[in-house]
Amino acid sequence: MTENQIVDSAFTAIINAPIDRIDIPQWCFNLAEREYQSCSPAHVSAGVTTAEDGQRMSINVEVIGGSLMVQHYVETLSRKDHLVLESESDVFTPTGRTSIHVTWELSVKELDKGRCEFTNRVRSYATEEMMNFLARQGIPFDQFRAQRQPASIAHNKGETPLFAASIERAALGNS
């Protein structure tokens, strides 16, 4: 799938809380909608449900680069210090609806007794559906990727410190 990679973006921020107080899956799957919205002006809504196989799923709705995205994140790795979520996301563009595969990875590592480094990594890949969607419009994939990357990277850069602050509030019990 790497040949269809659109973006691989990672940013870090400091969380001023002890690592033993941080539980990223607990935070993610109990994130109130207003708290999610406070982490980016592009965040529209968030909720939690289960996938058909019973796995927890975080539903996130956001607008990136002018396109509404509905992400269906299923947890594939779940540890207190590391959460990996995979989504076949719906993308609503001015020219129609398509899909994109997104891997969202959140992790923390201890810096010292009261501080951790939070990493927010997002990787996205064009699905076969998206490749056909672009081809029907005569848009070369490399051109699409070049136009999409700045918006995706800017979004991740902006939300990372706000996610870190939200995780910190949850860890310290003052959400």
C-alpha positions, -999 to 999 in steps of 0.1 A, spaced: 0 0 0 30 23 3 29 32 -34 -5 47 -27 6 66 4 -7 102 5 9 114 38 30 102 67 29 130 93 41 129 129 43 157 155 51 157 192 41 177 222 48 175 259 23 161 284 30 173 319 18 142 337 34 110 349 33 81 324 15 58 348 -15 83 348 -18 83 310 -42 58 293 -45 68 257 -72 42 248 -93 52 279 -90 88 267 -98 81 231 -129 59 237 -143 83 264 -136 116 246 -166 139 249 -177 155 217 -169 191 229 -135 179 240 -128 165 205 -141 197 189 -118 218 212 -87 200 197 -91 215 162 -114 239 145 -118 212 118 -133 187 142 -170 184 137 -181 155 159 -169 123 176 -185 92 190 -179 56 200 -194 24 187 -183 -11 179 -173 -28 147 -191 -58 134 -166 -81 151 -171 -63 184 -139 -42 184 -142 -7 198 -145 19 171 -141 57 174 -161 77 148 -145 110 140 -160 136 116 -137 164 104 -131 187 75 -96 186 60 -86 205 29 -122 214 22 -134 177 22 -157 163 49 -143 130 63 -161 104 83 -135 82 100 -143 47 113 -113 40 135 -110 4 148 -83 -2 174 -56 -26 162 -31 -20 191 -43 -9 225 -19 -3 253 -20 26 279 10 42 262 3 33 226 -29 32 205 -31 23 168 -64 28 149 -72 19 113 -100 34 93 -116 30 59 -128 66 59 -155 82 38 -144 114 20 -170 138 6 -155 161 -20 -171 187 -42 -169 161 -71 -183 132 -51 -178 106 -24 -148 82 -22 -127 65 5 -93 67 20 -74 44 44 -61 61 75 -38 48 102 -39 70 134 -12 62 159 -9 79 193 19 71 217 37 85 248 72 79 261 84 90 295 109 119 296 111 121 334 88 114 364 63 141 355 66 146 318 60 126 287 65 131 250 33 126 230 35 116 193 5 119 170 12 101 137 -12 100 108 -6 79 76 -31 79 48 -34 58 17 -55 60 -14 -78 30 -17 -86 14 -50 -119 33 -49 -100 66 -46 -76 57 -74 -105 50 -97 -122 82 -85 -91 103 -94 -87 85 -127 -123 92 -138 -116 129 -132 -82 128 -150 -63 137 -118 -29 121 -116 -22 106 -82 10 125 -77 -8 158 -83 -35 148 -58 -9 138 -32 10 170 -36 -22 191 -32 -35 170 -2 -3 168 18 -1 204 30 -37 204 44 -32 170 61 1 179 76 -11 213 88 -42 196 104 -20 171 123 5 198 134 -24 219 148 -42 192 167 -12 175 182 -6 200 211 -43 202 217 -46 164 219 -17 164 243 -33 190 265 -66 170 265 -47 137 274 -29 157 302 -63 169 316 -77 134 315 -45 120 332 -46 145 360 -84 141 365 -94 176 355 -111 171 321 
